[in-house]
């Protein structure tokens, strides 16, 4: 029987962010400044943010061993589904995927996958389960805290060009995309798209959760992005072979390559 009343991942802990979820697409890896990727809901924009919201997603699996969740996610990816595993508040590891405009669309997809044997039992997670829901009800700080707290969970994960999996690593824009989407905002894939999608914000007016952009390849072209965490610092996937970490905007390397910031709230 399909269950739709899954409690939100952040449960009763007000500032606990949601964990990974995505939409159903062909599984293609892109570079940090890569090409466009289309969302199923790209035509719809929330009146409260310049980004489309996440709507309905599919959740499958409940494993005590993370490796089992990873295998399930990879199995789905091998069949053209961009799935991610995460650790639920219960301590179990689960997998989510999809961004469907309606509960019925999500259920139909889940039933097809179940019939094909790719998944077994599933839950449908709705808009009320994302941190964005609190924002739409006026709690701005909750969503900004959720974005930063979610990003901090990936500190120490290895950087990997084109990566979008907590297991294999992230590229810079893959990290920002996943963090935003798992909190309910459908951020585009590449750093240049992310730059174009946001509203400009002065450096003196940046707030935690905003994105900061750099021209690390020279010139004035966006090639790197991070998540501003406050106090002049940002969290990012720096370069191949290095782990996701916190850096300072006053660092000479980033200071001289800084292009600007964007807000999406």
Order of alpha helices (4+ residues) and beta strands (2+ residues): beta-alpha-beta-beta-alpha-beta-alpha-alpha-beta-beta-alpha-alpha-beta-beta-beta-beta-beta-alpha-beta
